[in-house]
Amino acid sequence: QVQLVESGGGSVQAGGSLRLSCAASGYTYSSYCMGWFRQAPGKEREGVAAIDSDGSTSYADSVKGRFTISKDNAKNTLYLQMNSLKPEDTAMYYCAADYVVALRLTLDFGYWGQGTQVTVSS
């Protein structure tokens, strides 16, 4: 059974930074596409960043140049480094993984974590 556990959320002021972590277990980590998604109150869940087995990455336009997705295969952990945070980045952030390794920011991922809250104040 695949399990994804996010951590690292919190409250920061605009311009600040946070690093989210996602500890993964229960599968061959290197064979998956993994991603970060977010959902703000009253809005649909959206893709933020994704990384595939080869280390290729994809980002939503709204976070390009500010967020960086990475993975540590030895630790089975996915990261999202978030810099220059803006109030509009406030959301619940979710980690996701899927057997289909195609790099994408769509919501068709089979496994999801419970989320970690990020709040950015102005």
Disulfide bonds with the S-S distance in Angstrom:
Cys22-Cys95 2.12
